[in-house]
Amino acid sequence: MTKVLSLISTKGGTGKTTIALNLAVAFREARKTVVVLDLDPQATATAWSDQREDEDELSVLSCQHGRLQAVLQAARDNRADIVIIDTAPHSEAAALAAAKAADLILMPLRPEIFDLRAMANTVEMIGVAKKQPTAVLNAVPVRGPKVQEARTALEELGLETAPVTIGNRAAFGYAAIASQGVTEFEPEGTAATEVKALRKWVAKRLGAA
């Protein structure tokens, strides 16, 4: 059965596309059939895919939110294991469509006060779809108390936080330039280890291990 993972945040710069693409590569490496649906008009994920050498091993499709259900049905008909939806930061219509379609919603945010304040809008919007997101702390500093402070703030708001955090690591930028995931660019690196751990957690939550 096809499982749908949506990356949603109404704030820009939280790392939705980075996490979506790196998870897609990691799932593919775990021998899953993966489709990424790029709902962002800027089409960053699609451009990343266009530069990859092997066009057939990972499918990234630019999609308008009005056609989301039709494209999802096509993915199901083709027996995709995982569909990952990457949304635009300032399109509530696209985010709402992605939320309604999701089996699991990840809400990336950095452990910074502006991201923590802005997430309330995302949570409220996702609530319209009668869904609850799981926060993923992204671009986490290597040292300092910000992670625990963010976790405490999220707990006080009654939000679940993924046990895996993604660090602020240069490998993500270098991998993006090469149109790769960090698990391809630097398979034994710390960034790759974090992405693999997040993939395993997501797979368990989706029942797609």
TAGI-V390045 format. One line per field, one symbol per residue. phi: phi as a letter, one per 40 degrees, with the letter a starting at -180 (. if undefined). psi: psi as a letter, one per 40 degrees, with the letter a starting at -180 (. if undefined). burial: 1 if it has 16 or more other C-alpha atoms within 10 Angstrom, else 0. A space follows every 50 residues. Layout:
phi->???
psi->???
burial->???
This chain:
phi->.cbbbbbbacccgchdcdcdcccdccccccgbcbbbbcccdcfccccdcc cccbcccacbbcacccbdccccccccccgccbbbbbbccbbccccccccc cccabbbcaccbcccccccdcccccccccgbbcbcbcbfcccbhcccccc dccccccgbcbdccbbccbcdcccccccfbcccccadcccccccccccdc ccccccgbc
psi->hhihhhhhhehieefddddddddddddddefihhhhhhehdefddddddd eidhdeehhhhhhiddeddddddddddefidhhhhhiidfgddddddddd eidhhhgiiifiddddddddddddddddefihihihhifhidiieddddd ddddddefhihiehihighddddddddefiideddgdeiddddddddddd dddddeff.
burial->01111111111001111111111111110001111111110011110110 00000001011110100100110011000111111111101101111111 11111111111000100010011011001011111111110000011001 10010000101101111000110011001111111100011111111111 111001010
